[in-house]
Every structure is written in structure tokens, then in C-alpha cells.
Amino acid sequence: MPEIIDRIKDVVDAEIRPMLESHGGGIDLVGFDEANGVLSVQLTGGCCGCPGAQATIRNIVENVVRGTVPEVREVVRA
């Protein structure tokens, strides 16, 4: 499982974090349930209270991570 976490961190750091930071936000990885393929994340900064936070998780975070790390089946807000 450490290699899965490393791949998740790599894609988040390279593709998702810079996009969120450009809008005053951020993202923390909370955990990954390998048995269910569920990645838990916490949005921070400006993204934390944004009305579009759930859409960001589904439409951006989940799509990008799942496209790179197929072991991830779903991304949820922690």
C-alpha cells in the first residue's frame, strides 16, 4: 500500500494542489482505505468553506486521482 499512497501524493502535489492554491485553497490527504478504494481528503484555506467544495472533490480531485491511480474508486470529504 505505501506505493499507492506515494502515487496518490505525487498526483495531488503535481496536479491538484497547485490548482487549489491558485484559488487560495489547499488539500490534505487524510487516509486511504485500500479495501474499499476510498480516499479521504480535507480541503483547506479558501476551499474549506467554498459552496463548490463537494463539486471540486468530485469533478477535479476524484477524476484526476482516479485517472492516475486506478486503485482509488472514490474520493470523499473527511
C-alpha positions in Angstrom: 0.0 0.0 0.0 2.8 2.5 0.5 3.4 2.7 -3.3 -0.3 3.5 -3.8 -0.1 6.3 -1.2 3.1 7.6 -2.9 1.3 7.7 -6.3 -1.7 9.5 -4.8 0.6 12.1 -3.1 2.5 12.6 -6.4 -0.6 13.3 -8.4 -2.1 15.5 -5.7 1.2 17.5 -5.4 1.7 17.8 -9.1 -1.7 18.5 -10.4 -4.3 19.3 -7.8 -2.5 21.2 -5.1 -1.2 24.0 -7.4 -4.7 24.5 -8.9 -6.3 24.8 -5.4 -3.5 27.1 -4.2 -4.1 29.4 -7.1 -7.6 30.0 -5.7 -6.4 30.4 -2.1 -7.1 26.9 -1.0 -5.4 23.6 -0.3 -5.8 19.9 0.3 -4.7 17.4 2.9 -4.8 13.7 2.4 -6.5 12.2 5.5 -6.4 8.5 4.6 -6.9 5.7 2.1 -9.0 2.6 2.7 -7.4 0.1 0.4 -10.1 -2.5 0.8 -12.8 -0.1 -0.5 -10.6 2.1 -2.6 -11.8 5.2 -0.8 -9.5 8.2 -0.4 -10.4 10.8 2.3 -9.3 14.4 1.8 -9.8 17.6 3.7 -10.0 20.9 1.7 -8.3 23.8 3.4 -8.0 27.5 3.1 -10.4 29.2 0.8 -11.7 25.8 -0.4 -12.7 24.7 3.0 -15.9 26.8 3.2 -16.5 27.2 -0.5 -20.0 26.3 -1.7 -18.4 24.4 -4.5 -16.2 22.2 -2.3 -18.1 19.0 -2.9 -18.1 19.6 -6.7 -14.3 20.3 -6.5 -13.8 16.9 -4.8 -15.9 15.0 -7.3 -15.1 16.8 -10.5 -11.5 17.6 -10.0 -9.9 15.6 -7.2 -11.6 12.3 -7.9 -11.3 12.5 -11.6 -7.6 13.4 -11.6 -6.6 10.9 -8.9 -8.7 8.0 -10.4 -7.3 8.7 -13.8 -3.8 8.2 -12.5 -4.3 5.8 -9.6 -6.9 3.2 -10.6 -6.9 1.7 -7.1 -8.8 4.8 -6.0 -12.5 4.2 -6.6 -13.9 7.2 -4.7 -12.8 10.4 -3.1 -14.7 11.7 0.0 -14.5 14.7 2.2 -13.2 13.9 5.6 
